[in-house]
Amino acid sequence: MVDYIPPKFNENAFNCPHCGVYAHQEWFSGVGYGNLARQYMGDIVDVVGIKGELAGMSVSVCSHCHKEVIWLNENILLPRNLPVPPPPEGTPLEVKNIYIEAGKVLNDSPRASGALMRLALELLLRNIKNNNLPLDDNIKKLVESGIPEQLTKALSILRVNGNDIMHTGEIKILENKDDVLYLFNIFNMIVEDLITWPKKLNEFYKKIPESKRKEIEKNPSKDRN
């Protein structure tokens, strides 16, 4: 999985919310951002409902696509994109919708975002296993099927964090949005391991001549050149 570096105030480089490329960012504030900010004043008013020069506003410009990101009080004001990596190819639609909702509320409520990611995982495993079992039961089934240890750990991290926030509200790691971002990365790793890569490998496998596939299936442990 390719690392995603989320946009962060005053950082020199991150994945641009416009083009998605990891690139150097040039920063402007005070007098330096005046002309750029005025270009977007209409959109800014739509978002925050105020006019005029905004204290605490900064602008970063991507060196790859040369588009601007408007920041207010160290948070992205424009563009109004998700502050999280996109869900992987093959993510079921219902699950993707929950993922997107979790991304939208991340800045305002990291706890709610973490709880939604737990729900996204539960729906994902129900979709994969084609059942309506609770999350714990489906994780147990996957573990019993012999999934890699690292995948078991990833599932457990999302389950434990989600359970704590839903049942006790005491987990502290979900109070910081930067910490919650790792749940999205872990979720994407799970989707890639359980859906994306198996699908791609199956597509590659089908490109092998049928006669060779029959030999492989007859003697799967034998290396044939």
C-alpha positions as YAML, in Angstrom:
chain: A
units: angstrom
residues:
- id: 1
  name: MET
  ca: [0.00, 0.00, 0.00]
- id: 2
  name: VAL
  ca: [1.39, 3.43, -0.97]
- id: 3
  name: ASP
  ca: [1.80, 5.73, 2.02]
- id: 4
  name: TYR
  ca: [-0.59, 8.67, 2.18]
- id: 5
  name: ILE
  ca: [0.71, 11.78, 3.92]
- id: 6
  name: PRO
  ca: [-2.32, 13.90, 4.84]
- id: 7
  name: PRO
  ca: [-2.25, 17.69, 4.45]
- id: 8
  name: LYS
  ca: [-0.98, 19.33, 7.63]
- id: 9
  name: PHE
  ca: [-0.62, 22.99, 8.44]
- id: 10
  name: ASN
  ca: [2.81, 24.49, 7.73]
- id: 11
  name: GLU
  ca: [4.30, 21.18, 6.53]
- id: 12
  name: ASN
  ca: [6.75, 21.35, 3.62]
- id: 13
  name: ALA
  ca: [5.22, 18.40, 1.75]
- id: 14
  name: PHE
  ca: [2.10, 16.23, 1.79]
- id: 15
  name: ASN
  ca: [-0.43, 14.62, -0.57]
- id: 16
  name: CYS
  ca: [-2.18, 17.51, -2.29]
- id: 17
  name: PRO
  ca: [-5.99, 17.53, -1.79]
- id: 18
  name: HIS
  ca: [-6.35, 18.70, -5.41]
- id: 19
  name: CYS
  ca: [-4.14, 16.33, -7.43]
- id: 20
  name: GLY
  ca: [-3.42, 13.69, -4.78]
- id: 21
  name: VAL
  ca: [0.33, 13.76, -5.49]
- id: 22
  name: TYR
  ca: [2.88, 13.91, -2.68]
- id: 23
  name: ALA
  ca: [4.56, 17.23, -3.43]
- id: 24
  name: HIS
  ca: [6.37, 20.23, -1.94]
- id: 25
  name: GLN
  ca: [4.11, 23.04, -0.73]
- id: 26
  name: GLU
  ca: [4.87, 26.77, -0.77]
- id: 27
  name: TRP
  ca: [3.24, 28.72, 2.06]
- id: 28
  name: PHE
  ca: [1.89, 32.28, 2.17]
- id: 29
  name: SER
  ca: [0.45, 34.21, 5.08]
- id: 30
  name: GLY
  ca: [-0.24, 37.84, 5.99]
- id: 31
  name: VAL
  ca: [0.46, 40.14, 3.03]
- id: 32
  name: GLY
  ca: [1.67, 37.20, 0.96]
- id: 33
  name: TYR
  ca: [-1.74, 35.53, 0.83]
- id: 34
  name: GLY
  ca: [-3.86, 38.65, 0.21]
- id: 35
  name: ASN
  ca: [-4.37, 38.38, -3.55]
- id: 36
  name: LEU
  ca: [-4.85, 34.60, -3.44]
- id: 37
  name: ALA
  ca: [-7.40, 34.81, -0.63]
- id: 38
  name: ARG
  ca: [-9.39, 37.49, -2.40]
- id: 39
  name: GLN
  ca: [-9.75, 35.20, -5.43]
- id: 40
  name: TYR
  ca: [-11.61, 32.73, -3.23]
- id: 41
  name: MET
  ca: [-13.52, 35.19, -1.01]
- id: 42
  name: GLY
  ca: [-16.90, 34.21, -2.49]
- id: 43
  name: ASP
  ca: [-16.29, 30.54, -1.71]
- id: 44
  name: ILE
  ca: [-14.95, 31.40, 1.74]
- id: 45
  name: VAL
  ca: [-18.10, 33.35, 2.57]
- id: 46
  name: ASP
  ca: [-20.17, 30.32, 1.50]
- id: 47
  name: VAL
  ca: [-18.23, 28.11, 3.91]
- id: 48
  name: VAL
  ca: [-17.78, 30.28, 7.00]
- id: 49
  name: GLY
  ca: [-20.37, 32.99, 6.45]
- id: 50
  name: ILE
  ca: [-18.12, 36.04, 6.89]
- id: 51
  name: LYS
  ca: [-16.52, 38.65, 4.68]
- id: 52
  name: GLY
  ca: [-13.32, 40.63, 4.69]
- id: 53
  name: GLU
  ca: [-9.78, 39.73, 5.63]
- id: 54
  name: LEU
  ca: [-9.74, 36.65, 7.85]
- id: 55
  name: ALA
  ca: [-7.31, 36.52, 10.75]
- id: 56
  name: GLY
  ca: [-5.50, 33.22, 10.91]
- id: 57
  name: MET
  ca: [-5.73, 32.54, 7.17]
- id: 58
  name: SER
  ca: [-2.88, 31.01, 5.19]
- id: 59
  name: VAL
  ca: [-2.45, 29.61, 1.69]
- id: 60
  name: SER
  ca: [-0.34, 26.66, 0.51]
- id: 61
  name: VAL
  ca: [0.45, 26.12, -3.17]
- id: 62
  name: CYS
  ca: [1.22, 22.65, -4.58]
- id: 63
  name: SER
  ca: [4.43, 22.44, -6.62]
- id: 64
  name: HIS
  ca: [2.91, 19.70, -8.80]
- id: 65
  name: CYS
  ca: [-0.52, 21.04, -9.84]
- id: 66
  name: HIS
  ca: [0.08, 24.67, -8.74]
- id: 67
  name: LYS
  ca: [-3.35, 24.85, -7.11]
- id: 68
  name: GLU
  ca: [-3.99, 26.59, -3.81]
- id: 69
  name: VAL
  ca: [-5.28, 25.27, -0.50]
- id: 70
  name: ILE
  ca: [-6.89, 27.86, 1.79]
- id: 71
  name: TRP
  ca: [-6.26, 27.32, 5.51]
- id: 72
  name: LEU
  ca: [-8.04, 28.94, 8.46]
- id: 73
  name: ASN
  ca: [-6.77, 28.47, 12.03]
- id: 74
  name: GLU
  ca: [-4.56, 25.58, 10.86]
- id: 75
  name: ASN
  ca: [-7.48, 23.68, 9.26]
- id: 76
  name: ILE
  ca: [-8.26, 23.32, 5.55]
- id: 77
  name: LEU
  ca: [-11.05, 25.67, 4.50]
- id: 78
  name: LEU
  ca: [-10.88, 25.06, 0.74]
- id: 79
  name: PRO
  ca: [-11.03, 22.75, -1.16]
- id: 80
  name: ARG
  ca: [-13.71, 20.93, 0.76]
- id: 81
  name: ASN
  ca: [-12.23, 17.50, 0.15]
- id: 82
  name: LEU
  ca: [-11.90, 14.56, 2.49]
- id: 83
  name: PRO
  ca: [-8.84, 14.83, 4.77]
- id: 84
  name: VAL
  ca: [-8.23, 11.08, 4.42]
- id: 85
  name: PRO
  ca: [-6.85, 8.73, 1.74]
- id: 86
  name: PRO
  ca: [-9.46, 7.45, -0.73]
- id: 87
  name: PRO
  ca: [-10.87, 3.96, -0.11]
- id: 88
  name: PRO
  ca: [-9.21, 1.23, -2.22]
- id: 89
  name: GLU
  ca: [-10.57, -0.19, -5.45]
- id: 90
  name: GLY
  ca: [-13.17, -2.84, -4.74]
- id: 91
  name: THR
  ca: [-14.55, -1.31, -1.53]
- id: 92
  name: PRO
  ca: [-18.29, -2.19, -1.46]
- id: 93
  name: LEU
  ca: [-20.52, 0.86, -2.07]
- id: 94
  name: GLU
  ca: [-22.29, 0.74, 1.30]
- id: 95
  name: VAL
  ca: [-18.95, 0.49, 3.07]
- id: 96
  name: LYS
  ca: [-17.47, 3.28, 0.95]
- id: 97
  name: ASN
  ca: [-20.34, 5.59, 1.93]
- id: 98
  name: ILE
  ca: [-19.65, 5.02, 5.64]
- id: 99
  name: TYR
  ca: [-15.92, 5.57, 5.03]
- id: 100
  name: ILE
  ca: [-16.62, 8.89, 3.30]
- id: 101
  name: GLU
  ca: [-18.93, 9.97, 6.13]
- id: 102
  name: ALA
  ca: [-16.19, 9.12, 8.65]
- id: 103
  name: GLY
  ca: [-13.76, 11.26, 6.66]
- id: 104
  name: LYS
  ca: [-16.15, 14.21, 6.57]
- id: 105
  name: VAL
  ca: [-16.55, 14.34, 10.36]
- id: 106
  name: LEU
  ca: [-12.88, 13.69, 11.18]
- id: 107
  name: ASN
  ca: [-11.93, 17.34, 11.71]
- id: 108
  name: ASP
  ca: [-14.98, 18.15, 13.84]
- id: 109
  name: SER
  ca: [-15.30, 14.90, 15.79]
- id: 110
  name: PRO
  ca: [-12.43, 12.39, 15.74]
- id: 111
  name: ARG
  ca: [-14.40, 10.17, 18.14]
- id: 112
  name: ALA
  ca: [-17.39, 9.98, 15.81]
- id: 113
  name: SER
  ca: [-15.04, 9.31, 12.90]
- id: 114
  name: GLY
  ca: [-13.43, 6.41, 14.76]
- id: 115
  name: ALA
  ca: [-16.81, 4.91, 15.63]
- id: 116
  name: LEU
  ca: [-17.89, 5.11, 11.98]
- id: 117
  name: MET
  ca: [-14.71, 3.33, 10.90]
- id: 118
  name: ARG
  ca: [-15.60, 0.50, 13.27]
- id: 119
  name: LEU
  ca: [-19.02, 0.33, 11.58]
- id: 120
  name: ALA
  ca: [-17.36, 0.36, 8.14]
- id: 121
  name: LEU
  ca: [-15.25, -2.65, 9.16]
- id: 122
  name: GLU
  ca: [-18.30, -4.52, 10.44]
- id: 123
  name: LEU
  ca: [-20.17, -3.92, 7.15]
- id: 124
  name: LEU
  ca: [-17.08, -4.86, 5.14]
- id: 125
  name: LEU
  ca: [-16.71, -8.25, 6.82]
- id: 126
  name: ARG
  ca: [-20.44, -8.96, 6.54]
- id: 127
  name: ASN
  ca: [-20.16, -8.26, 2.82]
- id: 128
  name: ILE
  ca: [-17.12, -10.51, 2.43]
- id: 129
  name: LYS
  ca: [-18.56, -13.37, 4.52]
- id: 130
  name: ASN
  ca: [-22.09, -12.86, 3.15]
- id: 131
  name: ASN
  ca: [-23.69, -12.97, 6.59]
- id: 132
  name: ASN
  ca: [-25.12, -10.66, 9.24]
- id: 133
  name: LEU
  ca: [-22.91, -11.67, 12.17]
- id: 134
  name: PRO
  ca: [-21.41, -9.24, 14.71]
- id: 135
  name: LEU
  ca: [-17.92, -7.91, 14.03]
- id: 136
  name: ASP
  ca: [-16.24, -10.08, 16.67]
- id: 137
  name: ASP
  ca: [-17.70, -13.27, 15.19]
- id: 138
  name: ASN
  ca: [-16.58, -12.47, 11.66]
- id: 139
  name: ILE
  ca: [-13.07, -11.58, 12.82]
- id: 140
  name: LYS
  ca: [-12.94, -14.92, 14.62]
- id: 141
  name: LYS
  ca: [-13.98, -16.71, 11.42]
- id: 142
  name: LEU
  ca: [-11.24, -14.95, 9.46]
- id: 143
  name: VAL
  ca: [-8.61, -15.79, 12.07]
- id: 144
  name: GLU
  ca: [-9.69, -19.44, 12.04]
- id: 145
  name: SER
  ca: [-9.35, -19.47, 8.25]
- id: 146
  name: GLY
  ca: [-5.63, -18.78, 8.64]
- id: 147
  name: ILE
  ca: [-5.19, -15.12, 7.70]
- id: 148
  name: PRO
  ca: [-1.70, -13.60, 8.27]
- id: 149
  name: GLU
  ca: [-0.85, -12.41, 11.77]
- id: 150
  name: GLN
  ca: [-0.42, -8.80, 10.63]
- id: 151
  name: LEU
  ca: [-3.94, -8.78, 9.19]
- id: 152
  name: THR
  ca: [-5.28, -10.16, 12.46]
- id: 153
  name: LYS
  ca: [-3.59, -7.29, 14.29]
- id: 154
  name: ALA
  ca: [-5.04, -4.74, 11.87]
- id: 155
  name: LEU
  ca: [-8.56, -6.09, 12.39]
- id: 156
  name: SER
  ca: [-8.09, -6.06, 16.15]
- id: 157
  name: ILE
  ca: [-6.87, -2.45, 16.20]
- id: 158
  name: LEU
  ca: [-9.98, -1.21, 14.42]
- id: 159
  name: ARG
  ca: [-12.29, -3.41, 16.47]
- id: 160
  name: VAL
  ca: [-10.82, -2.44, 19.86]
- id: 161
  name: ASN
  ca: [-10.69, 1.28, 19.13]
- id: 162
  name: GLY
  ca: [-14.21, 1.26, 17.73]
- id: 163
  name: ASN
  ca: [-15.63, -0.78, 20.61]
- id: 164
  name: ASP
  ca: [-14.07, 1.47, 23.24]
- id: 165
  name: ILE
  ca: [-15.43, 4.67, 21.74]
- id: 166
  name: MET
  ca: [-18.90, 3.20, 21.24]
- id: 167
  name: HIS
  ca: [-19.24, 1.52, 24.63]
- id: 168
  name: THR
  ca: [-17.21, 3.62, 27.06]
- id: 169
  name: GLY
  ca: [-16.14, 6.82, 25.35]
- id: 170
  name: GLU
  ca: [-12.92, 6.71, 27.34]
- id: 171
  name: ILE
  ca: [-10.34, 5.94, 24.69]
- id: 172
  name: LYS
  ca: [-7.96, 8.88, 24.45]
- id: 173
  name: ILE
  ca: [-6.21, 8.11, 21.18]
- id: 174
  name: LEU
  ca: [-9.37, 9.05, 19.28]
- id: 175
  name: GLU
  ca: [-9.36, 12.57, 20.71]
- id: 176
  name: ASN
  ca: [-6.71, 13.69, 18.20]
- id: 177
  name: LYS
  ca: [-7.61, 13.72, 14.50]
- id: 178
  name: ASP
  ca: [-3.99, 13.06, 13.49]
- id: 179
  name: ASP
  ca: [-4.08, 9.84, 15.51]
- id: 180
  name: VAL
  ca: [-7.42, 8.75, 14.03]
- id: 181
  name: LEU
  ca: [-5.99, 8.98, 10.50]
- id: 182
  name: TYR
  ca: [-4.09, 5.74, 11.10]
- id: 183
  name: LEU
  ca: [-7.46, 3.93, 11.38]
- id: 184
  name: PHE
  ca: [-8.22, 4.88, 7.78]
- id: 185
  name: ASN
  ca: [-4.83, 3.58, 6.63]
- id: 186
  name: ILE
  ca: [-5.34, 0.34, 8.54]
- id: 187
  name: PHE
  ca: [-8.84, -0.06, 7.09]
- id: 188
  name: ASN
  ca: [-7.46, 0.42, 3.57]
- id: 189
  name: MET
  ca: [-4.80, -2.21, 4.20]
- id: 190
  name: ILE
  ca: [-7.55, -4.64, 5.27]
- id: 191
  name: VAL
  ca: [-9.58, -3.95, 2.10]
- id: 192
  name: GLU
  ca: [-6.51, -4.42, -0.08]
- id: 193
  name: ASP
  ca: [-5.59, -7.70, 1.61]
- id: 194
  name: LEU
  ca: [-9.12, -9.16, 1.57]
- id: 195
  name: ILE
  ca: [-10.55, -7.74, -1.68]
- id: 196
  name: THR
  ca: [-8.25, -5.73, -3.94]
- id: 197
  name: TRP
  ca: [-5.20, -8.00, -4.17]
- id: 198
  name: PRO
  ca: [-7.09, -11.31, -4.35]
- id: 199
  name: LYS
  ca: [-9.11, -9.87, -7.25]
- id: 200
  name: LYS
  ca: [-6.00, -8.64, -9.07]
- id: 201
  name: LEU
  ca: [-4.14, -11.90, -8.50]
- id: 202
  name: ASN
  ca: [-7.10, -13.85, -9.86]
- id: 203
  name: GLU
  ca: [-7.08, -11.65, -12.97]
- id: 204
  name: PHE
  ca: [-3.35, -12.30, -13.45]
- id: 205
  name: TYR
  ca: [-3.86, -16.01, -12.88]
- id: 206
  name: LYS
  ca: [-6.47, -16.17, -15.64]
- id: 207
  name: LYS
  ca: [-3.86, -14.88, -18.10]
- id: 208
  name: ILE
  ca: [-1.84, -18.07, -17.65]
- id: 209
  name: PRO
  ca: [-2.59, -20.55, -20.48]
- id: 210
  name: GLU
  ca: [-5.28, -23.03, -19.50]
- id: 211
  name: SER
  ca: [-2.96, -26.02, -19.90]
- id: 212
  name: LYS
  ca: [-0.51, -24.48, -17.43]
- id: 213
  name: ARG
  ca: [-3.30, -23.64, -15.00]
- id: 214
  name: LYS
  ca: [-4.43, -27.27, -15.01]
- id: 215
  name: GLU
  ca: [-0.89, -28.39, -14.20]
- id: 216
  name: ILE
  ca: [-0.69, -25.90, -11.34]
- id: 217
  name: GLU
  ca: [-4.05, -26.97, -9.94]
- id: 218
  name: LYS
  ca: [-3.10, -30.63, -10.19]
- id: 219
  name: ASN
  ca: [0.27, -30.11, -8.47]
- id: 220
  name: PRO
  ca: [-0.01, -26.77, -6.61]
- id: 221
  name: SER
  ca: [3.13, -27.34, -4.53]
- id: 222
  name: LYS
  ca: [5.35, -28.32, -7.45]
- id: 223
  name: ASP
  ca: [7.43, -25.63, -9.09]
- id: 224
  name: ARG
  ca: [7.18, -25.94, -12.89]
- id: 225
  name: ASN
  ca: [9.39, -23.88, -15.16]
...
